[in-house]
Amino acid sequence: MAEPIRALCDELIKAVNVMMEAESSQTYRLEALKLAEKSQTAVVRHFGLQILEHVVKFKWNDMAPQEKLQLKNCTMGLLSDGTHPILQEECHVKDALSRIAVEMIKREWPQHWPDMLKEMEALTAMGDTQTELVMLVLLRLAEDVITFQTLPTQRRRDIQHTLTQNMDSIFTFLVGILQLHVNEYKKLNCIAGQELKAKAHWRVGVATLNTLAGYIDWVALVHITSDNCRLLEIFCLLLSEPELQLEAAECLLIAISRKGKLEERKPFMVLFDEVAMNYILSAAQSSGGIVERRYTFLKRLCQVLCALGSQICSLVGSDIDVQVPVNLDKFMEALFAFTTHPSQVE
């Protein structure tokens, strides 16, 4: 038993050395990519993908342009057809693959990879699996550039500027993906025998909401409030979907908690309209027992209502022309509904 293990270790060491040595030929480097092929076990593939990420991080500048292009094409190939179906693939494998793409984007976009966003959009047309991976890439990119700022200042500014320039199309794309997969999930979830397909669409819906949450915190408010706050309306509608309501509430909370000029926050008052307030009130009052996910959702919803209260306090009575909402009683009713929750201490 020891001999096969020793041989396997030798092969692994050889593969790692080949991938990490700058003088290795591209042929051998591509041979080492076999570690990441989906025919391997999840553990081996994850290890291989981590090595690839390390290569991009620390060896990218030592590679010839043609080698960079080949490695980029290999990564795009893995995104398109290098993983198992969405419900079968391990989350850590998806995350590792998305990080390789992000590391390349951080070094090549937009100067040397101007069509990156178009290529990502094209991937989503291939199916649920690829769409979820694209959502992970866009989320990790926003996290690295905006939240963690894990790249040199000038590169960070270049990428943030390009993201801002393309934010209209990015948000249109994200909202379109969200609506498409949520609608498919709702439709298939009611049909016997379609549970797995419905779950795949649900998984993409969750990934898209998580990605939106990574952008809503810092983009210009106009992208959130455009089209009469259509995006916020979608979040309110999703509060009635048990499998999506927590992620929707997270997005809603981030949006409503935004600061900025009062004129830019005025559109938030649309959430006091009849339809939106009914969805919030219904979600607050609906039964669900004291289940952890449900309880977390209710806490987020309570925070949403408190944030709404802060917005109305800032807007009503200011120089901005904002009247006391007609549905203020429903807002208070929803807020008071939380005081009757079983978790309250007598």
Contacts in CASP RR format, 6 or more apart in sequence:
PFRMAT RR
TARGET T0000
AUTHOR 0000-0000-0000
METHOD contacts of the structure
MODEL  1
MAEPIRALCDELIKAVNVMMEAESSQTYRLEALKLAEKSQTAVVRHFGLQ
ILEHVVKFKWNDMAPQEKLQLKNCTMGLLSDGTHPILQEECHVKDALSRI
AVEMIKREWPQHWPDMLKEMEALTAMGDTQTELVMLVLLRLAEDVITFQT
LPTQRRRDIQHTLTQNMDSIFTFLVGILQLHVNEYKKLNCIAGQELKAKA
HWRVGVATLNTLAGYIDWVALVHITSDNCRLLEIFCLLLSEPELQLEAAE
CLLIAISRKGKLEERKPFMVLFDEVAMNYILSAAQSSGGIVERRYTFLKR
LCQVLCALGSQICSLVGSDIDVQVPVNLDKFMEALFAFTTHPSQVE
15 31 0 8 1.000
15 32 0 8 1.000
15 35 0 8 1.000
15 51 0 8 1.000
16 32 0 8 1.000
16 51 0 8 1.000
18 24 0 8 1.000
18 28 0 8 1.000
18 29 0 8 1.000
18 31 0 8 1.000
18 32 0 8 1.000
19 29 0 8 1.000
19 32 0 8 1.000
19 33 0 8 1.000
19 51 0 8 1.000
19 52 0 8 1.000
19 55 0 8 1.000
20 51 0 8 1.000
20 54 0 8 1.000
20 55 0 8 1.000
20 59 0 8 1.000
22 59 0 8 1.000
22 62 0 8 1.000
22 63 0 8 1.000
26 66 0 8 1.000
26 67 0 8 1.000
26 70 0 8 1.000
29 55 0 8 1.000
29 67 0 8 1.000
29 71 0 8 1.000
30 70 0 8 1.000
30 74 0 8 1.000
32 51 0 8 1.000
33 52 0 8 1.000
33 74 0 8 1.000
34 40 0 8 1.000
35 44 0 8 1.000
35 45 0 8 1.000
35 47 0 8 1.000
35 48 0 8 1.000
35 51 0 8 1.000
36 45 0 8 1.000
36 48 0 8 1.000
36 49 0 8 1.000
36 52 0 8 1.000
36 78 0 8 1.000
36 82 0 8 1.000
36 97 0 8 1.000
37 45 0 8 1.000
37 82 0 8 1.000
38 45 0 8 1.000
38 82 0 8 1.000
38 83 0 8 1.000
38 84 0 8 1.000
42 90 0 8 1.000
42 92 0 8 1.000
42 93 0 8 1.000
45 93 0 8 1.000
46 90 0 8 1.000
46 92 0 8 1.000
46 93 0 8 1.000
46 96 0 8 1.000
49 93 0 8 1.000
49 96 0 8 1.000
49 97 0 8 1.000
49 99 0 8 1.000
49 100 0 8 1.000
50 96 0 8 1.000
52 71 0 8 1.000
52 75 0 8 1.000
52 100 0 8 1.000
53 96 0 8 1.000
53 99 0 8 1.000
53 100 0 8 1.000
53 103 0 8 1.000
55 71 0 8 1.000
56 71 0 8 1.000
56 100 0 8 1.000
56 103 0 8 1.000
56 104 0 8 1.000
56 107 0 8 1.000
57 103 0 8 1.000
60 68 0 8 1.000
60 103 0 8 1.000
60 104 0 8 1.000
60 107 0 8 1.000
63 71 0 8 1.000
68 108 0 8 1.000
71 104 0 8 1.000
72 104 0 8 1.000
72 108 0 8 1.000
72 113 0 8 1.000
75 97 0 8 1.000
75 100 0 8 1.000
75 101 0 8 1.000
75 104 0 8 1.000
76 101 0 8 1.000
76 119 0 8 1.000
76 123 0 8 1.000
78 97 0 8 1.000
78 100 0 8 1.000
79 97 0 8 1.000
79 101 0 8 1.000
79 123 0 8 1.000
79 130 0 8 1.000
79 133 0 8 1.000
79 134 0 8 1.000
79 137 0 8 1.000
80 123 0 8 1.000
80 126 0 8 1.000
80 130 0 8 1.000
82 97 0 8 1.000
83 89 0 8 1.000
83 93 0 8 1.000
83 94 0 8 1.000
83 97 0 8 1.000
83 129 0 8 1.000
83 133 0 8 1.000
84 129 0 8 1.000
85 128 0 8 1.000
85 129 0 8 1.000
85 200 0 8 1.000
86 128 0 8 1.000
86 129 0 8 1.000
86 132 0 8 1.000
86 200 0 8 1.000
86 203 0 8 1.000
86 204 0 8 1.000
87 196 0 8 1.000
87 199 0 8 1.000
87 200 0 8 1.000
87 203 0 8 1.000
89 129 0 8 1.000
94 132 0 8 1.000
94 133 0 8 1.000
94 136 0 8 1.000
95 136 0 8 1.000
97 133 0 8 1.000
98 133 0 8 1.000
98 136 0 8 1.000
98 137 0 8 1.000
98 140 0 8 1.000
99 140 0 8 1.000
101 137 0 8 1.000
102 137 0 8 1.000
102 140 0 8 1.000
102 141 0 8 1.000
102 144 0 8 1.000
104 113 0 8 1.000
105 113 0 8 1.000
105 116 0 8 1.000
105 137 0 8 1.000
105 141 0 8 1.000
105 159 0 8 1.000
106 141 0 8 1.000
106 144 0 8 1.000
106 145 0 8 1.000
106 151 0 8 1.000
106 155 0 8 1.000
106 159 0 8 1.000
107 155 0 8 1.000
108 116 0 8 1.000
109 116 0 8 1.000
109 159 0 8 1.000
109 162 0 8 1.000
110 116 0 8 1.000
110 158 0 8 1.000
110 159 0 8 1.000
110 162 0 8 1.000
111 158 0 8 1.000
117 166 0 8 1.000
117 169 0 8 1.000
117 170 0 8 1.000
120 134 0 8 1.000
120 137 0 8 1.000
120 138 0 8 1.000
121 134 0 8 1.000
121 173 0 8 1.000
123 130 0 8 1.000
123 131 0 8 1.000
123 133 0 8 1.000
123 134 0 8 1.000
124 130 0 8 1.000
124 131 0 8 1.000
124 134 0 8 1.000
124 177 0 8 1.000
128 181 0 8 1.000
128 200 0 8 1.000
128 201 0 8 1.000
128 203 0 8 1.000
128 204 0 8 1.000
131 177 0 8 1.000
131 181 0 8 1.000
131 204 0 8 1.000
131 207 0 8 1.000
132 203 0 8 1.000
132 204 0 8 1.000
132 207 0 8 1.000
135 177 0 8 1.000
135 204 0 8 1.000
135 207 0 8 1.000
135 208 0 8 1.000
135 210 0 8 1.000
135 211 0 8 1.000
136 207 0 8 1.000
136 211 0 8 1.000
138 170 0 8 1.000
138 174 0 8 1.000
138 211 0 8 1.000
139 207 0 8 1.000
139 210 0 8 1.000
139 211 0 8 1.000
139 214 0 8 1.000
141 159 0 8 1.000
141 163 0 8 1.000
142 163 0 8 1.000
142 211 0 8 1.000
142 214 0 8 1.000
142 215 0 8 1.000
142 218 0 8 1.000
143 214 0 8 1.000
144 150 0 8 1.000
144 151 0 8 1.000
145 151 0 8 1.000
145 156 0 8 1.000
145 159 0 8 1.000
145 160 0 8 1.000
145 163 0 8 1.000
146 160 0 8 1.000
146 214 0 8 1.000
146 217 0 8 1.000
146 218 0 8 1.000
147 214 0 8 1.000
149 156 0 8 1.000
151 159 0 8 1.000
163 170 0 8 1.000
164 219 0 8 1.000
164 220 0 8 1.000
167 215 0 8 1.000
167 219 0 8 1.000
167 220 0 8 1.000
167 223 0 8 1.000
168 223 0 8 1.000
170 215 0 8 1.000
171 215 0 8 1.000
171 219 0 8 1.000
171 223 0 8 1.000
171 226 0 8 1.000
171 231 0 8 1.000
174 208 0 8 1.000
174 211 0 8 1.000
174 212 0 8 1.000
174 215 0 8 1.000
175 230 0 8 1.000
175 231 0 8 1.000
175 234 0 8 1.000
177 204 0 8 1.000
177 205 0 8 1.000
177 208 0 8 1.000
178 205 0 8 1.000
178 208 0 8 1.000
178 209 0 8 1.000
178 212 0 8 1.000
178 234 0 8 1.000
179 234 0 8 1.000
181 201 0 8 1.000
181 202 0 8 1.000
181 204 0 8 1.000
181 205 0 8 1.000
181 208 0 8 1.000
182 201 0 8 1.000
182 205 0 8 1.000
182 238 0 8 1.000
182 241 0 8 1.000
182 244 0 8 1.000
184 197 0 8 1.000
184 198 0 8 1.000
184 201 0 8 1.000
185 198 0 8 1.000
185 201 0 8 1.000
185 202 0 8 1.000
185 205 0 8 1.000
185 243 0 8 1.000
185 244 0 8 1.000
186 241 0 8 1.000
188 194 0 8 1.000
188 195 0 8 1.000
188 197 0 8 1.000
188 198 0 8 1.000
188 201 0 8 1.000
189 195 0 8 1.000
189 198 0 8 1.000
189 202 0 8 1.000
191 198 0 8 1.000
202 243 0 8 1.000
202 244 0 8 1.000
205 244 0 8 1.000
205 247 0 8 1.000
206 243 0 8 1.000
206 244 0 8 1.000
206 247 0 8 1.000
209 238 0 8 1.000
209 244 0 8 1.000
209 247 0 8 1.000
209 248 0 8 1.000
209 250 0 8 1.000
209 251 0 8 1.000
210 247 0 8 1.000
212 231 0 8 1.000
212 251 0 8 1.000
213 247 0 8 1.000
213 250 0 8 1.000
213 251 0 8 1.000
213 254 0 8 1.000
214 254 0 8 1.000
216 224 0 8 1.000
216 251 0 8 1.000
216 254 0 8 1.000
216 255 0 8 1.000
216 258 0 8 1.000
217 254 0 8 1.000
217 258 0 8 1.000
221 258 0 8 1.000
221 260 0 8 1.000
221 264 0 8 1.000
221 265 0 8 1.000
221 267 0 8 1.000
222 264 0 8 1.000
224 231 0 8 1.000
224 232 0 8 1.000
224 255 0 8 1.000
224 258 0 8 1.000
225 231 0 8 1.000
225 232 0 8 1.000
225 264 0 8 1.000
225 267 0 8 1.000
225 268 0 8 1.000
228 267 0 8 1.000
228 270 0 8 1.000
229 267 0 8 1.000
229 268 0 8 1.000
229 270 0 8 1.000
229 271 0 8 1.000
231 255 0 8 1.000
232 252 0 8 1.000
232 255 0 8 1.000
232 268 0 8 1.000
232 270 0 8 1.000
232 271 0 8 1.000
232 276 0 8 1.000
233 270 0 8 1.000
233 275 0 8 1.000
233 276 0 8 1.000
234 248 0 8 1.000
235 248 0 8 1.000
235 249 0 8 1.000
235 251 0 8 1.000
235 252 0 8 1.000
235 255 0 8 1.000
236 248 0 8 1.000
236 252 0 8 1.000
236 271 0 8 1.000
236 275 0 8 1.000
236 276 0 8 1.000
236 279 0 8 1.000
236 280 0 8 1.000
237 279 0 8 1.000
238 244 0 8 1.000
238 245 0 8 1.000
238 247 0 8 1.000
238 248 0 8 1.000
239 245 0 8 1.000
239 248 0 8 1.000
239 249 0 8 1.000
239 252 0 8 1.000
239 279 0 8 1.000
239 280 0 8 1.000
239 282 0 8 1.000
239 283 0 8 1.000
239 301 0 8 1.000
240 279 0 8 1.000
240 282 0 8 1.000
240 283 0 8 1.000
240 286 0 8 1.000
241 248 0 8 1.000
242 294 0 8 1.000
245 283 0 8 1.000
245 297 0 8 1.000
246 293 0 8 1.000
246 296 0 8 1.000
246 297 0 8 1.000
246 300 0 8 1.000
249 297 0 8 1.000
249 300 0 8 1.000
249 301 0 8 1.000
249 304 0 8 1.000
250 300 0 8 1.000
252 304 0 8 1.000
253 300 0 8 1.000
253 303 0 8 1.000
253 304 0 8 1.000
253 307 0 8 1.000
255 268 0 8 1.000
256 268 0 8 1.000
256 271 0 8 1.000
256 304 0 8 1.000
256 307 0 8 1.000
256 308 0 8 1.000
256 311 0 8 1.000
257 307 0 8 1.000
258 265 0 8 1.000
262 314 0 8 1.000
262 315 0 8 1.000
262 318 0 8 1.000
262 319 0 8 1.000
262 320 0 8 1.000
263 320 0 8 1.000
265 311 0 8 1.000
265 314 0 8 1.000
265 315 0 8 1.000
266 315 0 8 1.000
266 320 0 8 1.000
266 322 0 8 1.000
268 308 0 8 1.000
268 311 0 8 1.000
268 315 0 8 1.000
269 311 0 8 1.000
269 312 0 8 1.000
269 315 0 8 1.000
269 322 0 8 1.000
269 325 0 8 1.000
270 276 0 8 1.000
271 277 0 8 1.000
271 280 0 8 1.000
271 308 0 8 1.000
272 308 0 8 1.000
272 312 0 8 1.000
272 325 0 8 1.000
272 326 0 8 1.000
272 327 0 8 1.000
272 328 0 8 1.000
272 331 0 8 1.000
273 327 0 8 1.000
274 327 0 8 1.000
277 327 0 8 1.000
277 330 0 8 1.000
277 331 0 8 1.000
277 334 0 8 1.000
278 330 0 8 1.000
280 301 0 8 1.000
280 304 0 8 1.000
280 305 0 8 1.000
280 334 0 8 1.000
281 330 0 8 1.000
281 333 0 8 1.000
281 334 0 8 1.000
281 337 0 8 1.000
283 297 0 8 1.000
283 301 0 8 1.000
284 298 0 8 1.000
284 301 0 8 1.000
284 302 0 8 1.000
284 305 0 8 1.000
284 334 0 8 1.000
284 337 0 8 1.000
284 338 0 8 1.000
285 334 0 8 1.000
285 337 0 8 1.000
288 294 0 8 1.000
289 342 0 8 1.000
290 342 0 8 1.000
290 343 0 8 1.000
295 343 0 8 1.000
298 338 0 8 1.000
298 341 0 8 1.000
301 338 0 8 1.000
302 335 0 8 1.000
302 338 0 8 1.000
305 331 0 8 1.000
305 334 0 8 1.000
305 335 0 8 1.000
305 338 0 8 1.000
306 335 0 8 1.000
308 331 0 8 1.000
309 331 0 8 1.000
312 325 0 8 1.000
312 328 0 8 1.000
315 322 0 8 1.000
316 322 0 8 1.000
316 323 0 8 1.000
316 324 0 8 1.000
325 331 0 8 1.000
END
